[in-house]
Amino acid sequence: MSGTAIVLMWEARAAEGRGGELLEWARARSAELAREPARRELLRAPQDRVLVMTWWPDASYGDELPELPEPDAALITRAVHRWRFEAVG
């Protein structure tokens, strides 16, 4: 898969009333990644869900890539969901 981009998706659901706080937490952590992704997007959805997507060109599924950590348990309602996708243009 060399020459492709891997997109990492990180999604969490905030504890009741803490959606804005989770969004700001994710924004700050995504700015502190060990390497800068080619592209980064932060999104929010109903039920105080936050999604962070980062694009890593010339990567493959098995590569070790910087990811957002798990937030403090009091900030979220469940474990973070993580996915890796290959960008197909």
C-alpha positions, 0 to 999 in steps of 0.5 A: 500500500505504499504511496497511499494515505492512511486516515486515522479516525478517533471518535468519542462521546462526551459525558453529559454536558461536556461536549464542548470540553471534549472538543477542546481537549481533542483539538489540543491533543491533535495539535500535540501529535508527535508528527504533523499529519498532512491534514486534520479535521475535527467534527462534532455530532449529536449526543456530544460526539467528537471525531478527529480525522488525520491523514498520513500520506505514504503510509500503510495500515501497519505503520506506527502513526501518532494517535490521540490518547484516551481522555480522562474517564470522567470526560467520556461515556465509553471507550474511544473508537478508533479506525484506520482507512486507506484513502482511495482518491 
